[in-house]
Each structure stands twice: as C-alpha cells, then as structure tokens.
Amino acid sequence: MDGTTPARDLGEAAYARIRAAIREGSLAPGERLTETDLAARFGVSRTPVRQAIARLEAEGLLTHESRRGLTVTRPDHQQVVELYVMREVLEGAAARLAAQHASETEIAAMAEIVEHEAEAFGDARALAEANQRLHGLLYLAAHNRYLLRSLEQLAATMALLPTLLTRGGRAEQAHAEHRAILAAILTRDGAAAEDAARRHARAAQKHRLAWMIGTLGVPLATPGGDA
C-alpha cells in the first residue's frame, strides 16, 4: 500500500487480513504473535497492526496471556459451552427467518450443497468448506443485517475450533440434520426450521464437548460450585 492510504484504511485492511488468517487456520489457536511479526507477514507498519490487534482482542480472537504474551485465543471448556449456546439461539433464528424470507435461488443453492455433501465424507477440508458455505447461505437467506452481523462474529470465533466432521460419524449425522433444516425451509415452516437448527447446534455441541473431554480431560470444578 502507498503512503497516501489513510491510517484508518490501513488499520481496517490489517484487521481484515489477520482475522481471515485466524478464520482459515493459518494463524492457529494458541500461536504466539508479535506486532513486528504480523507487520512483516502482512506487509504493513506496526501502527495499523496495533489497531487491528486492539479490535481482535475486543472480539475475543486474540488474547494476552501473562507469560506468553499475545496469542490467538484457544477457547476453554466454558467458552465453548457459551459459544454453542449462542450458536443455537442465532442459527435457530436464522433458520426461522430463512423459511419466511429466503428466495427460491437461495433455497436451490442450499439444496445443491446438501445434495452433494455426502460426496465429501472422509475429506475434512472439503466437508468444512461445504459446511461453511451452507451455513453462510443460511445466514444470508434470513435477510436480516443485524442477525447477519452477529452470526459473522460467531462464525469467526467458532473458526478457532478444529473441525470434527470426520470424527465419530459426525459427518453423516450433520448431513441428516442439514436435510431436516432444508426440508423445513422448503415447506416455509419457520417453527420446524428453527427447531431443526437448534437440534443441529445441540448435537454439534455434544460432539464437541465429548471430543474435548476425551482429548483434554474433564475441566476442574469451580471451588464451592454446585454438584
């Protein structure tokens, strides 16, 4: 970028590029970062990187750890629970609104993804990409800019979690759940679409927490907490 680009635009560009790198996984959860390294990586000065870091910290995508410094956030058990609670609420609302407002073109695009989803079983990358496209279309089909903004933020934070679609038969389960959501949207049944989307989010949460417990162990109970 040339020296005539306003500082605000440089900061916005740095923010967008770092956020995209986190979402795509090239900046992995737990990875240590510095202003200098990020500036060199993205070809900008430290000032816009500093602005971008402040925004990403406020959004929860970057964290300052006492001994390690700046890192890409690695969600803990409680954060994951909270994320899925919000996912259930927001995606349920999106499915209900999509059943009411989605265009025939949007529904056809979602149907095409669902129809070919099974072809990607066993391919984690292809499954993740198809899943992101389907959910992204669902968000757009709700036709609510304020809900979309919240869903985009949620999706960025969810990207901190590794895909589990190829583990424990989750791909097949998710495919069946996607078909249920689509079927309700096709019949313009908002209540059924919301219920299907909420059940999909709850099933994903159950699978995620089982994986976390199996991989990381059971989180310690809060002292004095209820049983």
Residue pairs with C-beta under 8 A, 6 or more apart in sequence:
1 10
1 13
1 43
1 44
7 47
7 48
7 51
10 44
10 45
10 47
10 48
11 47
11 48
11 51
11 52
13 44
13 48
14 38
14 42
14 44
14 48
14 49
14 51
14 52
15 51
15 52
15 55
15 56
17 42
18 27
18 38
18 42
18 49
18 52
18 53
18 56
19 52
19 56
19 61
19 156
21 27
22 56
22 61
22 72
22 156
22 159
22 160
23 155
23 156
23 159
24 159
25 159
27 33
27 72
28 72
29 72
29 73
29 74
29 75
29 160
29 161
30 71
30 72
30 74
31 71
31 72
32 68
32 69
32 70
32 71
33 53
33 62
33 69
33 70
33 71
33 72
34 69
34 70
35 46
35 49
35 50
35 53
36 46
38 49
38 52
38 53
39 45
39 46
39 49
42 49
53 62
53 70
56 62
57 63
57 64
59 153
59 156
59 157
60 73
60 157
61 72
61 73
61 156
61 157
61 160
62 70
62 71
62 72
62 73
63 70
63 71
63 72
63 73
63 74
64 70
64 71
65 71
72 160
73 157
73 160
74 160
75 83
75 157
75 160
75 161
76 219
77 209
77 212
77 216
77 219
78 219
80 161
80 205
80 208
80 209
80 212
81 205
81 209
83 154
83 157
83 158
83 161
84 201
84 202
84 204
84 205
84 208
86 154
87 154
87 158
87 201
87 204
87 205
88 197
88 198
88 201
88 202
88 205
90 147
90 150
90 151
90 154
91 135
91 138
91 151
91 197
91 198
91 200
91 201
92 194
92 195
92 197
92 198
92 201
93 142
93 147
93 194
94 138
94 139
94 141
94 142
94 144
94 147
94 151
94 197
95 138
95 142
95 181
95 184
95 185
95 190
95 193
95 194
95 196
95 197
96 190
96 191
96 193
96 194
96 197
97 141
97 142
97 143
97 144
97 147
97 190
98 106
98 138
98 141
98 142
98 143
98 185
98 193
99 184
99 185
99 187
99 188
99 189
99 190
99 192
99 193
99 194
100 188
100 190
101 141
101 142
101 143
102 110
102 141
102 142
102 143
102 185
103 141
106 137
106 140
106 141
107 141
107 182
107 185
107 186
109 137
110 134
110 137
110 138
110 141
110 182
110 185
111 182
111 186
113 130
113 133
113 134
113 137
114 134
114 175
114 178
114 179
114 182
116 130
117 127
117 130
117 134
117 175
117 178
118 175
120 126
120 127
120 130
120 171
121 127
121 166
121 171
121 172
121 175
122 166
122 171
123 166
124 163
124 165
124 166
127 163
127 165
127 166
127 171
128 163
128 165
131 163
131 165
131 174
132 155
134 178
135 155
136 155
138 181
138 197
139 147
139 148
139 151
139 152
139 155
140 148
141 185
142 148
161 208
164 170
164 207
164 208
164 211
165 171
165 174
167 207
167 211
168 207
168 210
168 211
170 204
170 207
173 203
173 207
174 200
174 203
174 204
177 196
177 199
177 200
177 203
178 200
180 196
180 199
180 200
181 193
181 196
181 197
181 200
183 196
184 190
184 192
184 193
184 195
184 196
185 193
